[in-house]
Amino acid sequence: AMLEQMGWSHRFEHETKEGISLDLADPDAKCAVEVDGPSHYLRDATSGEYVANGATRFKTRLLRNFGWQIAN
């Protein structure tokens, strides 16, 4: 509801034409929000910081190559 109040019309669990699932998306604008829980991150052994895992990074890279703007 808050995103709609801000003027962002979106769909929940949208699937792109390439078959990639997105949590929240505006397909016409190719803009999406991915809500990434703990399973999407790993702890860096050197810095101790959490970083996106390989699958999450790959999905984001694929979507950007297809012209999507992604917020995680």
PDB file with SEQRES, HELIX, SHEET and CRYST1 records, atoms N, CA, C and O in Angstrom:
SEQRES   1 A   72  ALA MET LEU GLU GLN MET GLY TRP SER HIS ARG PHE GLU          
SEQRES   2 A   72  HIS GLU THR LYS GLU GLY ILE SER LEU ASP LEU ALA ASP          
SEQRES   3 A   72  PRO ASP ALA LYS CYS ALA VAL GLU VAL ASP GLY PRO SER          
SEQRES   4 A   72  HIS TYR LEU ARG ASP ALA THR SER GLY GLU TYR VAL ALA          
SEQRES   5 A   72  ASN GLY ALA THR ARG PHE LYS THR ARG LEU LEU ARG ASN          
SEQRES   6 A   72  PHE GLY TRP GLN ILE ALA ASN                                  
HELIX    1 AA1 MET A    2  GLN A    5  1                                   4    
HELIX    2 AA2 PRO A   38  HIS A   40  5                                   3    
HELIX    3 AA3 GLY A   54  ASN A   65  1                                  12    
SHEET    1 AA1 4 ARG A  11  GLU A  15  0                                        
SHEET    2 AA1 4 SER A  21  ASP A  26 -1                                        
SHEET    3 AA1 4 CYS A  31  VAL A  33 -1                                        
SHEET    4 AA1 4 GLN A  69  ALA A  71  1                                        
SHEET    1 AA2 2 TYR A  41  ARG A  43  0                                        
SHEET    2 AA2 2 TYR A  50  ALA A  52 -1                                        
CRYST1    1.000    1.000    1.000  90.00  90.00  90.00 P 1           1          
ATOM      1  N   ALA A   1       0.819  -1.198   0.000  1.00  0.00           N  
ATOM      2  CA  ALA A   1       0.000   0.000   0.000  1.00  0.00           C  
ATOM      3  C   ALA A   1       0.860   1.259   0.000  1.00  0.00           C  
ATOM      4  O   ALA A   1       0.529   2.240  -0.665  1.00  0.00           O  
ATOM      5  N   MET A   2       1.966   1.231   0.746  1.00  0.00           N  
ATOM      6  CA  MET A   2       2.819   2.414   0.819  1.00  0.00           C  
ATOM      7  C   MET A   2       3.426   2.762  -0.541  1.00  0.00           C  
ATOM      8  O   MET A   2       3.487   3.933  -0.916  1.00  0.00           O  
ATOM      9  N   LEU A   3       3.874   1.744  -1.275  1.00  0.00           N  
ATOM     10  CA  LEU A   3       4.455   2.011  -2.594  1.00  0.00           C  
ATOM     11  C   LEU A   3       3.411   2.586  -3.541  1.00  0.00           C  
ATOM     12  O   LEU A   3       3.724   3.461  -4.348  1.00  0.00           O  
ATOM     13  N   GLU A   4       2.188   2.109  -3.452  1.00  0.00           N  
ATOM     14  CA  GLU A   4       1.121   2.652  -4.293  1.00  0.00           C  
ATOM     15  C   GLU A   4       0.794   4.089  -3.900  1.00  0.00           C  
ATOM     16  O   GLU A   4       0.495   4.914  -4.763  1.00  0.00           O  
ATOM     17  N   GLN A   5       0.850   4.395  -2.596  1.00  0.00           N  
ATOM     18  CA  GLN A   5       0.635   5.771  -2.141  1.00  0.00           C  
ATOM     19  C   GLN A   5       1.724   6.699  -2.681  1.00  0.00           C  
ATOM     20  O   GLN A   5       1.493   7.889  -2.894  1.00  0.00           O  
ATOM     21  N   MET A   6       2.906   6.137  -2.896  1.00  0.00           N  
ATOM     22  CA  MET A   6       4.011   6.916  -3.456  1.00  0.00           C  
ATOM     23  C   MET A   6       3.905   7.013  -4.973  1.00  0.00           C  
ATOM     24  O   MET A   6       4.716   7.682  -5.613  1.00  0.00           O  
ATOM     25  N   GLY A   7       2.908   6.349  -5.547  1.00  0.00           N  
ATOM     26  CA  GLY A   7       2.703   6.433  -6.987  1.00  0.00           C  
ATOM     27  C   GLY A   7       3.355   5.332  -7.796  1.00  0.00           C  
ATOM     28  O   GLY A   7       3.437   5.427  -9.021  1.00  0.00           O  
ATOM     29  N   TRP A   8       3.829   4.266  -7.117  1.00  0.00           N  
ATOM     30  CA  TRP A   8       4.480   3.176  -7.844  1.00  0.00           C  
ATOM     31  C   TRP A   8       3.505   2.023  -8.011  1.00  0.00           C  
ATOM     32  O   TRP A   8       3.219   1.298  -7.058  1.00  0.00           O  
ATOM     33  N   SER A   9       2.996   1.856  -9.225  1.00  0.00           N  
ATOM     34  CA  SER A   9       2.101   0.758  -9.551  1.00  0.00           C  
ATOM     35  C   SER A   9       2.955  -0.470  -9.839  1.00  0.00           C  
ATOM     36  O   SER A   9       3.857  -0.421 -10.675  1.00  0.00           O  
ATOM     37  N   HIS A  10       2.674  -1.561  -9.153  1.00  0.00           N  
ATOM     38  CA  HIS A  10       3.520  -2.747  -9.305  1.00  0.00           C  
ATOM     39  C   HIS A  10       2.698  -4.022  -9.169  1.00  0.00           C  
ATOM     40  O   HIS A  10       1.532  -4.002  -8.777  1.00  0.00           O  
ATOM     41  N   ARG A  11       3.349  -5.130  -9.509  1.00  0.00           N  
ATOM     42  CA  ARG A  11       2.769  -6.463  -9.372  1.00  0.00           C  
ATOM     43  C   ARG A  11       3.623  -7.262  -8.392  1.00  0.00           C  
ATOM     44  O   ARG A  11       4.841  -7.094  -8.331  1.00  0.00           O  
ATOM     45  N   PHE A  12       2.972  -8.125  -7.635  1.00  0.00           N  
ATOM     46  CA  PHE A  12       3.684  -9.045  -6.751  1.00  0.00           C  
ATOM     47  C   PHE A  12       3.998 -10.326  -7.507  1.00  0.00           C  
ATOM     48  O   PHE A  12       3.200 -10.792  -8.320  1.00  0.00           O  
ATOM     49  N   GLU A  13       5.185 -10.900  -7.229  1.00  0.00           N  
ATOM     50  CA  GLU A  13       5.589 -12.172  -7.829  1.00  0.00           C  
ATOM     51  C   GLU A  13       5.416 -12.182  -9.342  1.00  0.00           C  
ATOM     52  O   GLU A  13       4.770 -13.068  -9.903  1.00  0.00           O  
ATOM     53  N   HIS A  14       5.995 -11.201  -9.981  1.00  0.00           N  
ATOM     54  CA  HIS A  14       5.934 -11.098 -11.441  1.00  0.00           C  
ATOM     55  C   HIS A  14       6.986 -12.007 -12.069  1.00  0.00           C  
ATOM     56  O   HIS A  14       8.108 -12.104 -11.570  1.00  0.00           O  
ATOM     57  N   GLU A  15       6.625 -12.666 -13.154  1.00  0.00           N  
ATOM     58  CA  GLU A  15       7.580 -13.473 -13.903  1.00  0.00           C  
ATOM     59  C   GLU A  15       7.888 -12.772 -15.216  1.00  0.00           C  
ATOM     60  O   GLU A  15       6.981 -12.448 -15.983  1.00  0.00           O  
ATOM     61  N   THR A  16       9.179 -12.536 -15.476  1.00  0.00           N  
ATOM     62  CA  THR A  16       9.583 -11.871 -16.710  1.00  0.00           C  
ATOM     63  C   THR A  16       9.367 -12.805 -17.897  1.00  0.00           C  
ATOM     64  O   THR A  16       9.136 -14.001 -17.723  1.00  0.00           O  
ATOM     65  N   LYS A  17       9.443 -12.249 -19.094  1.00  0.00           N  
ATOM     66  CA  LYS A  17       9.272 -13.096 -20.292  1.00  0.00           C  
ATOM     67  C   LYS A  17      10.392 -14.126 -20.403  1.00  0.00           C  
ATOM     68  O   LYS A  17      10.247 -15.134 -21.095  1.00  0.00           O  
ATOM     69  N   GLU A  18      11.520 -13.871 -19.716  1.00  0.00           N  
ATOM     70  CA  GLU A  18      12.637 -14.819 -19.716  1.00  0.00           C  
ATOM     71  C   GLU A  18      12.455 -15.908 -18.658  1.00  0.00           C  
ATOM     72  O   GLU A  18      13.259 -16.836 -18.578  1.00  0.00           O  
ATOM     73  N   GLY A  19      11.381 -15.795 -17.833  1.00  0.00           N  
ATOM     74  CA  GLY A  19      11.097 -16.817 -16.823  1.00  0.00           C  
ATOM     75  C   GLY A  19      11.711 -16.545 -15.460  1.00  0.00           C  
ATOM     76  O   GLY A  19      11.794 -17.452 -14.631  1.00  0.00           O  
ATOM     77  N   ILE A  20      12.142 -15.315 -15.212  1.00  0.00           N  
ATOM     78  CA  ILE A  20      12.739 -14.968 -13.923  1.00  0.00           C  
ATOM     79  C   ILE A  20      11.679 -14.354 -13.025  1.00  0.00           C  
ATOM     80  O   ILE A  20      10.962 -13.439 -13.431  1.00  0.00           O  
ATOM     81  N   SER A  21      11.584 -14.865 -11.794  1.00  0.00           N  
ATOM     82  CA  SER A  21      10.584 -14.393 -10.847  1.00  0.00           C  
ATOM     83  C   SER A  21      11.105 -13.174 -10.085  1.00  0.00           C  
ATOM     84  O   SER A  21      12.252 -13.147  -9.638  1.00  0.00           O  
ATOM     85  N   LEU A  22      10.231 -12.159  -9.944  1.00  0.00           N  
ATOM     86  CA  LEU A  22      10.570 -10.941  -9.214  1.00  0.00           C  
ATOM     87  C   LEU A  22       9.557 -10.728  -8.095  1.00  0.00           C  
ATOM     88  O   LEU A  22       8.366 -10.975  -8.284  1.00  0.00           O  
ATOM     89  N   ASP A  23      10.016 -10.273  -6.938  1.00  0.00           N  
ATOM     90  CA  ASP A  23       9.120 -10.061  -5.803  1.00  0.00           C  
ATOM     91  C   ASP A  23       8.104  -8.963  -6.083  1.00  0.00           C  
ATOM     92  O   ASP A  23       6.903  -9.188  -5.934  1.00  0.00           O  
ATOM     93  N   LEU A  24       8.555  -7.794  -6.482  1.00  0.00           N  
ATOM     94  CA  LEU A  24       7.698  -6.654  -6.828  1.00  0.00           C  
ATOM     95  C   LEU A  24       8.218  -6.075  -8.125  1.00  0.00           C  
ATOM     96  O   LEU A  24       9.422  -5.861  -8.269  1.00  0.00           O  
ATOM     97  N   ALA A  25       7.330  -5.817  -9.075  1.00  0.00           N  
ATOM     98  CA  ALA A  25       7.811  -5.321 -10.365  1.00  0.00           C  
ATOM     99  C   ALA A  25       6.787  -4.432 -11.056  1.00  0.00           C  
ATOM    100  O   ALA A  25       5.576  -4.614 -10.931  1.00  0.00           O  
ATOM    101  N   ASP A  26       7.323  -3.468 -11.789  1.00  0.00           N  
ATOM    102  CA  ASP A  26       6.539  -2.683 -12.738  1.00  0.00           C  
ATOM    103  C   ASP A  26       7.065  -3.091 -14.111  1.00  0.00           C  
ATOM    104  O   ASP A  26       8.056  -2.530 -14.582  1.00  0.00           O  
ATOM    105  N   PRO A  27       6.419  -4.055 -14.756  1.00  0.00           N  
ATOM    106  CA  PRO A  27       6.933  -4.592 -16.023  1.00  0.00           C  
ATOM    107  C   PRO A  27       7.060  -3.558 -17.131  1.00  0.00           C  
ATOM    108  O   PRO A  27       7.982  -3.636 -17.943  1.00  0.00           O  
ATOM    109  N   ASP A  28       6.153  -2.595 -17.177  1.00  0.00           N  
ATOM    110  CA  ASP A  28       6.219  -1.583 -18.230  1.00  0.00           C  
ATOM    111  C   ASP A  28       7.472  -0.720 -18.109  1.00  0.00           C  
ATOM    112  O   ASP A  28       8.063  -0.332 -19.117  1.00  0.00           O  
ATOM    113  N   ALA A  29       7.873  -0.421 -16.882  1.00  0.00           N  
ATOM    114  CA  ALA A  29       9.057   0.402 -16.635  1.00  0.00           C  
ATOM    115  C   ALA A  29      10.320  -0.437 -16.453  1.00  0.00           C  
ATOM    116  O   ALA A  29      11.422   0.102 -16.352  1.00  0.00           O  
ATOM    117  N   LYS A  30      10.151  -1.767 -16.412  1.00  0.00           N  
ATOM    118  CA  LYS A  30      11.264  -2.685 -16.145  1.00  0.00           C  
ATOM    119  C   LYS A  30      12.006  -2.275 -14.876  1.00  0.00           C  
ATOM    120  O   LYS A  30      13.231  -2.151 -14.860  1.00  0.00           O  
ATOM    121  N   CYS A  31      11.230  -2.070 -13.820  1.00  0.00           N  
ATOM    122  CA  CYS A  31      11.756  -1.677 -12.521  1.00  0.00           C  
ATOM    123  C   CYS A  31      11.255  -2.683 -11.488  1.00  0.00           C  
ATOM    124  O   CYS A  31      10.070  -3.014 -11.473  1.00  0.00           O  
ATOM    125  N   ALA A  32      12.153  -3.177 -10.619  1.00  0.00           N  
ATOM    126  CA  ALA A  32      11.753  -4.209  -9.667  1.00  0.00           C  
ATOM    127  C   ALA A  32      12.425  -4.024  -8.317  1.00  0.00           C  
ATOM    128  O   ALA A  32      13.484  -3.407  -8.200  1.00  0.00           O  
ATOM    129  N   VAL A  33      11.775  -4.579  -7.302  1.00  0.00           N  
ATOM    130  CA  VAL A  33      12.334  -4.641  -5.949  1.00  0.00           C  
ATOM    131  C   VAL A  33      12.389  -6.114  -5.567  1.00  0.00           C  
ATOM    132  O   VAL A  33      11.382  -6.819  -5.638  1.00  0.00           O  
ATOM    133  N   GLU A  34      13.553  -6.567  -5.168  1.00  0.00           N  
ATOM    134  CA  GLU A  34      13.741  -7.921  -4.686  1.00  0.00           C  
ATOM    135  C   GLU A  34      13.944  -7.856  -3.177  1.00  0.00           C  
ATOM    136  O   GLU A  34      14.831  -7.151  -2.696  1.00  0.00           O  
ATOM    137  N   VAL A  35      13.126  -8.587  -2.436  1.00  0.00           N  
ATOM    138  CA  VAL A  35      13.236  -8.636  -0.980  1.00  0.00           C  
ATOM    139  C   VAL A  35      14.082  -9.860  -0.650  1.00  0.00           C  
ATOM    140  O   VAL A  35      13.590 -10.988  -0.657  1.00  0.00           O  
ATOM    141  N   ASP A  36      15.350  -9.626  -0.365  1.00  0.00           N  
ATOM    142  CA  ASP A  36      16.304 -10.721  -0.168  1.00  0.00           C  
ATOM    143  C   ASP A  36      16.510 -10.997   1.315  1.00  0.00           C  
ATOM    144  O   ASP A  36      17.000 -10.146   2.057  1.00  0.00           O  
ATOM    145  N   GLY A  37      16.129 -12.202   1.733  1.00  0.00           N  
ATOM    146  CA  GLY A  37      16.322 -12.628   3.119  1.00  0.00           C  
ATOM    147  C   GLY A  37      17.731 -13.161   3.339  1.00  0.00           C  
ATOM    148  O   GLY A  37      18.583 -13.068   2.455  1.00  0.00           O  
ATOM    149  N   PRO A  38      17.971 -13.717   4.512  1.00  0.00           N  
ATOM    150  CA  PRO A  38      19.311 -14.168   4.886  1.00  0.00           C  
ATOM    151  C   PRO A  38      19.915 -15.221   3.963  1.00  0.00           C  
ATOM    152  O   PRO A  38      21.137 -15.299   3.833  1.00  0.00           O  
ATOM    153  N   SER A  39      19.075 -16.032   3.321  1.00  0.00           N  
ATOM    154  CA  SER A  39      19.620 -17.084   2.449  1.00  0.00           C  
ATOM    155  C   SER A  39      20.293 -16.520   1.202  1.00  0.00           C  
ATOM    156  O   SER A  39      20.964 -17.258   0.481  1.00  0.00           O  
ATOM    157  N   HIS A  40      20.130 -15.234   0.937  1.00  0.00           N  
ATOM    158  CA  HIS A  40      20.732 -14.604  -0.234  1.00  0.00           C  
ATOM    159  C   HIS A  40      22.125 -14.032   0.057  1.00  0.00           C  
ATOM    160  O   HIS A  40      22.758 -13.459  -0.829  1.00  0.00           O  
ATOM    161  N   TYR A  41      22.600 -14.187   1.296  1.00  0.00           N  
ATOM    162  CA  TYR A  41      23.857 -13.554   1.695  1.00  0.00           C  
ATOM    163  C   TYR A  41      24.814 -14.546   2.347  1.00  0.00           C  
ATOM    164  O   TYR A  41      24.410 -15.554   2.927  1.00  0.00           O  
ATOM    165  N   LEU A  42      26.088 -14.221   2.228  1.00  0.00           N  
ATOM    166  CA  LEU A  42      27.168 -14.965   2.876  1.00  0.00           C  
ATOM    167  C   LEU A  42      28.016 -13.975   3.650  1.00  0.00           C  
ATOM    168  O   LEU A  42      28.066 -12.794   3.306  1.00  0.00           O  
ATOM    169  N   ARG A  43      28.683 -14.449   4.694  1.00  0.00           N  
ATOM    170  CA  ARG A  43      29.579 -13.578   5.455  1.00  0.00           C  
ATOM    171  C   ARG A  43      30.979 -13.687   4.869  1.00  0.00           C  
ATOM    172  O   ARG A  43      31.531 -14.779   4.738  1.00  0.00           O  
ATOM    173  N   ASP A  44      31.548 -12.523   4.516  1.00  0.00           N  
ATOM    174  CA  ASP A  44      32.908 -12.466   3.992  1.00  0.00           C  
ATOM    175  C   ASP A  44      33.882 -12.852   5.107  1.00  0.00           C  
ATOM    176  O   ASP A  44      33.852 -12.273   6.193  1.00  0.00           O  
ATOM    177  N   ALA A  45      34.740 -13.829   4.831  1.00  0.00           N  
ATOM    178  CA  ALA A  45      35.659 -14.337   5.851  1.00  0.00           C  
ATOM    179  C   ALA A  45      36.675 -13.301   6.297  1.00  0.00           C  
ATOM    180  O   ALA A  45      37.128 -13.345   7.440  1.00  0.00           O  
ATOM    181  N   THR A  46      37.042 -12.380   5.434  1.00  0.00           N  
ATOM    182  CA  THR A  46      38.050 -11.373   5.771  1.00  0.00           C  
ATOM    183  C   THR A  46      37.452 -10.189   6.507  1.00  0.00           C  
ATOM    184  O   THR A  46      37.933  -9.812   7.576  1.00  0.00           O  
ATOM    185  N   SER A  47      36.412  -9.605   5.948  1.00  0.00           N  
ATOM    186  CA  SER A  47      35.849  -8.377   6.518  1.00  0.00           C  
ATOM    187  C   SER A  47      34.737  -8.645   7.527  1.00  0.00           C  
ATOM    188  O   SER A  47      34.444  -7.790   8.363  1.00  0.00           O  
ATOM    189  N   GLY A  48      34.116  -9.820   7.460  1.00  0.00           N  
ATOM    190  CA  GLY A  48      32.991 -10.117   8.337  1.00  0.00           C  
ATOM    191  C   GLY A  48      31.679  -9.520   7.856  1.00  0.00           C  
ATOM    192  O   GLY A  48      30.639  -9.728   8.480  1.00  0.00           O  
ATOM    193  N   GLU A  49      31.716  -8.777   6.745  1.00  0.00           N  
ATOM    194  CA  GLU A  49      30.512  -8.163   6.197  1.00  0.00           C  
ATOM    195  C   GLU A  49      29.698  -9.207   5.423  1.00  0.00           C  
ATOM    196  O   GLU A  49      30.233 -10.195   4.919  1.00  0.00           O  
ATOM    197  N   TYR A  50      28.394  -8.954   5.349  1.00  0.00           N  
ATOM    198  CA  TYR A  50      27.531  -9.817   4.541  1.00  0.00           C  
ATOM    199  C   TYR A  50      27.532  -9.329   3.103  1.00  0.00           C  
ATOM    200  O   TYR A  50      27.400  -8.134   2.836  1.00  0.00           O  
ATOM    201  N   VAL A  51      27.682 -10.273   2.179  1.00  0.00           N  
ATOM    202  CA  VAL A  51      27.687  -9.963   0.747  1.00  0.00           C  
ATOM    203  C   VAL A  51      26.714 -10.899   0.046  1.00  0.00           C  
ATOM    204  O   VAL A  51      26.475 -12.017   0.503  1.00  0.00           O  
ATOM    205  N   ALA A  52      26.158 -10.437  -1.061  1.00  0.00           N  
ATOM    206  CA  ALA A  52      25.229 -11.259  -1.826  1.00  0.00           C  
ATOM    207  C   ALA A  52      25.928 -12.528  -2.314  1.00  0.00           C  
ATOM    208  O   ALA A  52      27.084 -12.491  -2.734  1.00  0.00           O  
ATOM    209  N   ASN A  53      25.213 -13.645  -2.252  1.00  0.00           N  
ATOM    210  CA  ASN A  53      25.807 -14.904  -2.719  1.00  0.00           C  
ATOM    211  C   ASN A  53      25.823 -14.956  -4.248  1.00  0.00           C  
ATOM    212  O   ASN A  53      25.285 -14.072  -4.914  1.00  0.00           O  
ATOM    213  N   GLY A  54      26.434 -15.984  -4.783  1.00  0.00           N  
ATOM    214  CA  GLY A  54      26.612 -16.087  -6.231  1.00  0.00           C  
ATOM    215  C   GLY A  54      25.305 -16.125  -7.014  1.00  0.00           C  
ATOM    216  O   GLY A  54      25.190 -15.484  -8.058  1.00  0.00           O  
ATOM    217  N   ALA A  55      24.317 -16.872  -6.517  1.00  0.00           N  
ATOM    218  CA  ALA A  55      23.039 -16.979  -7.231  1.00  0.00           C  
ATOM    219  C   ALA A  55      22.316 -15.636  -7.270  1.00  0.00           C  
ATOM    220  O   ALA A  55      21.731 -15.274  -8.291  1.00  0.00           O  
ATOM    221  N   THR A  56      22.355 -14.909  -6.178  1.00  0.00           N  
ATOM    222  CA  THR A  56      21.704 -13.599  -6.115  1.00  0.00           C  
ATOM    223  C   THR A  56      22.394 -12.612  -7.036  1.00  0.00           C  
ATOM    224  O   THR A  56      21.737 -11.856  -7.752  1.00  0.00           O  
ATOM    225  N   ARG A  57      23.717 -12.619  -7.019  1.00  0.00           N  
ATOM    226  CA  ARG A  57      24.477 -11.721  -7.896  1.00  0.00           C  
ATOM    227  C   ARG A  57      24.225 -12.056  -9.364  1.00  0.00           C  
ATOM    228  O   ARG A  57      24.096 -11.158 -10.196  1.00  0.00           O  
ATOM    229  N   PHE A  58      24.154 -13.354  -9.681  1.00  0.00           N  
ATOM    230  CA  PHE A  58      23.913 -13.777 -11.063  1.00  0.00           C  
ATOM    231  C   PHE A  58      22.528 -13.329 -11.536  1.00  0.00           C  
ATOM    232  O   PHE A  58      22.388 -12.815 -12.646  1.00  0.00           O  
ATOM    233  N   LYS A  59      21.508 -13.521 -10.699  1.00  0.00           N  
ATOM    234  CA  LYS A  59      20.150 -13.117 -11.053  1.00  0.00           C  
ATOM    235  C   LYS A  59      20.081 -11.613 -11.310  1.00  0.00           C  
ATOM    236  O   LYS A  59      19.472 -11.170 -12.283  1.00  0.00           O  
ATOM    237  N   THR A  60      20.709 -10.834 -10.432  1.00  0.00           N  
ATOM    238  CA  THR A  60      20.720  -9.377 -10.599  1.00  0.00           C  
ATOM    239  C   THR A  60      21.422  -8.989 -11.895  1.00  0.00           C  
ATOM    240  O   THR A  60      20.951  -8.117 -12.626  1.00  0.00           O  
ATOM    241  N   ARG A  61      22.542  -9.634 -12.178  1.00  0.00           N  
ATOM    242  CA  ARG A  61      23.298  -9.350 -13.410  1.00  0.00           C  
ATOM    243  C   ARG A  61      22.472  -9.707 -14.652  1.00  0.00           C  
ATOM    244  O   ARG A  61      22.448  -8.948 -15.621  1.00  0.00           O  
ATOM    245  N   LEU A  62      21.805 -10.849 -14.621  1.00  0.00           N  
ATOM    246  CA  LEU A  62      20.948 -11.251 -15.740  1.00  0.00           C  
ATOM    247  C   LEU A  62      19.847 -10.230 -15.987  1.00  0.00           C  
ATOM    248  O   LEU A  62      19.626  -9.800 -17.119  1.00  0.00           O  
ATOM    249  N   LEU A  63      19.160  -9.849 -14.920  1.00  0.00           N  
ATOM    250  CA  LEU A  63      18.058  -8.898 -15.049  1.00  0.00           C  
ATOM    251  C   LEU A  63      18.539  -7.565 -15.603  1.00  0.00           C  
ATOM    252  O   LEU A  63      17.876  -6.970 -16.452  1.00  0.00           O  
ATOM    253  N   ARG A  64      19.672  -7.098 -15.134  1.00  0.00           N  
ATOM    254  CA  ARG A  64      20.217  -5.831 -15.648  1.00  0.00           C  
ATOM    255  C   ARG A  64      20.561  -5.956 -17.124  1.00  0.00           C  
ATOM    256  O   ARG A  64      20.361  -5.012 -17.888  1.00  0.00           O  
ATOM    257  N   ASN A  65      21.069  -7.096 -17.528  1.00  0.00           N  
ATOM    258  CA  ASN A  65      21.368  -7.311 -18.952  1.00  0.00           C  
ATOM    259  C   ASN A  65      20.099  -7.335 -19.797  1.00  0.00           C  
ATOM    260  O   ASN A  65      20.140  -7.009 -20.984  1.00  0.00           O  
ATOM    261  N   PHE A  66      18.983  -7.716 -19.201  1.00  0.00           N  
ATOM    262  CA  PHE A  66      17.693  -7.689 -19.899  1.00  0.00           C  
ATOM    263  C   PHE A  66      17.022  -6.329 -19.816  1.00  0.00           C  
ATOM    264  O   PHE A  66      15.898  -6.162 -20.291  1.00  0.00           O  
ATOM    265  N   GLY A  67      17.708  -5.343 -19.211  1.00  0.00           N  
ATOM    266  CA  GLY A  67      17.193  -3.982 -19.174  1.00  0.00           C  
ATOM    267  C   GLY A  67      16.414  -3.602 -17.931  1.00  0.00           C  
ATOM    268  O   GLY A  67      15.813  -2.529 -17.890  1.00  0.00           O  
ATOM    269  N   TRP A  68      16.409  -4.460 -16.908  1.00  0.00           N  
ATOM    270  CA  TRP A  68      15.700  -4.168 -15.668  1.00  0.00           C  
ATOM    271  C   TRP A  68      16.538  -3.325 -14.721  1.00  0.00           C  
ATOM    272  O   TRP A  68      17.762  -3.452 -14.689  1.00  0.00           O  
ATOM    273  N   GLN A  69      15.887  -2.473 -13.957  1.00  0.00           N  
ATOM    274  CA  GLN A  69      16.506  -1.770 -12.839  1.00  0.00           C  
ATOM    275  C   GLN A  69      16.058  -2.490 -11.573  1.00  0.00           C  
ATOM    276  O   GLN A  69      14.861  -2.665 -11.345  1.00  0.00           O  
ATOM    277  N   ILE A  70      17.012  -2.905 -10.754  1.00  0.00           N  
ATOM    278  CA  ILE A  70      16.714  -3.731  -9.594  1.00  0.00           C  
ATOM    279  C   ILE A  70      17.178  -3.043  -8.313  1.00  0.00           C  
ATOM    280  O   ILE A  70      18.293  -2.527  -8.236  1.00  0.00           O  
ATOM    281  N   ALA A  71      16.307  -3.048  -7.318  1.00  0.00           N  
ATOM    282  CA  ALA A  71      16.663  -2.605  -5.969  1.00  0.00           C  
ATOM    283  C   ALA A  71      16.549  -3.823  -5.067  1.00  0.00           C  
ATOM    284  O   ALA A  71      15.519  -4.496  -5.045  1.00  0.00           O  
ATOM    285  N   ASN A  72      17.622  -4.104  -4.317  1.00  0.00           N  
ATOM    286  CA  ASN A  72      17.621  -5.245  -3.378  1.00  0.00           C  
ATOM    287  C   ASN A  72      17.497  -4.728  -1.968  1.00  0.00           C  
ATOM    288  O   ASN A  72      17.476  -5.514  -1.021  1.00  0.00           O  
TER     289      ASN A  72                                                      
END                                                                             
